[in-house]
Amino acid sequence: MIPAVSYPLNKALTAIARQHAMRERCSDEDLAGHELSADEQAALKAGDTRRLYELGANPYLIRRVFRPNFPV
């Protein structure tokens, strides 16, 4: 099942990716200024890549930001 797209979630991930930063999980500082739901914030703070996908995050952005969570 293809998830619905979440613009605010993808915008937050894009902002982190543009810093050329890789995370295992996001901090409050990373999320400041983004209008995210409580579920989106919790998934970002936990580094829960599966939940982020379910919430509508772009798979490319998930992998780019949370690269340490993916074995190569």
Steps between C-alpha positions, in 0.01 A plus 500: 500500500638839402486747790353846477765768453570734789634832373612631844681173574682499166583869540663428839699208355609715205625771736710245690629344176608841370728533803674184372424352841438136577306402808404193698219711643399868487522754779255771603735749331464314168120516526468862613294712262330208325125439539514127571240277659577330830540167314745655251704659779512174696613301194772753416626513859508120518656457155214262417548471124212256450256734677630800303422314177152415627446869583586600143870584505688468172709178509799678343497766773461239773808314377700817444438641848500173695786331309662364822184291554550313170779241474689527174 
